[in-house]
Amino acid sequence: MPQVELRLPAEGAYVSVLRTTTAALAARLDFTLEDIEDLRMAVSEAAAICLECAAEAADLDVVFDLGEDTIGVTVTTTRDVEAEIDEESFAWQVLTTLAREVTATPDGDQLRISLVAGATPLGAAR
C-alpha cells in the first residue's frame, strides 16, 4: 500500500495545504466529489483537534495510507501534556461522523488521531 507523508507547522494557516493534499490524493483514487469533500472535512477536524492540543512550535506529521478504495490518515503532533481531547466537541462529532473509523491515542507528549475513509462504489446510493 503506497504511503504519502507530510510535515507542517502546527499552525492553522497550514491546514489549507493539508486539505489540498488530501483532496488530490482522494481524487487520485477516484473518490467521488462528495467523498473527497467528506474526507477533506474529516482531516481538517482531525488537524483542528491536534492544533488545540499542540505544544508551542510543534509540527503536524500526517501519513496517508492509500488503499484501493480507502485512505487511512494519521495526524500526529507533540502535545501540551495537559491537553486532552474533548469527545463532546463539535470537531470530534464531525470527525467521527465523516470517517469510517476514528481513534485518538495520547501517548506521553504525542497525540495521534487516525481515521479511515472510503470511496463510495460507483452506482451506489448514499
Helices and strands as residue ranges (DSSP letters): E 3-9, G 12-14, H 15-28, H 33-53, E 59-66, E 70-78, H 90-98, E 101-107, E 110-118
